[in-house]
C-alpha cells in the first residue's frame, strides 16, 4: 500500500512557506475530481469506475484502510494512493469520524 505523509517527506521553501510535496509536480497527469468526505463508521469496500489512481488525504480521525488484501492504520496527514481498479475501503478506528479529501488522477510512470 502506498501511503505518503509529510513527516516522511522532504520539506522545502516556496513563496516563503514550508511545503511537503506528497504528489510531485508532473506526477499526476489528469485530475478527475476533488471531494471532501466524512466517514462516520465505514466506507464499504468498492472499486472505482474511473480508470485512474484514487487518492485519499486524511485531515482528521483515524482508521483502518484496506487496499485489496492489505490493511494499514492511517491518520491525519496520510495520503493513500489506491491503484487503478483496486478494491478499497476504510473503517473508523475509535470514536471520531474520519474527515478526508479524495481525488482521482492518472499517474505518470517513470
Secondary structure, DSSP 8 states (H G I E B T S, - for coil): -EEEEGGGS-EEEETTEEEE-SS-TTTEEEEEEEEEEEESSEEEEE--SSSSEEEEEEEE--EEEEETTEEEEE-TTEEEEE-TT--EEEEE-SSS-EEEEEEEEEE---
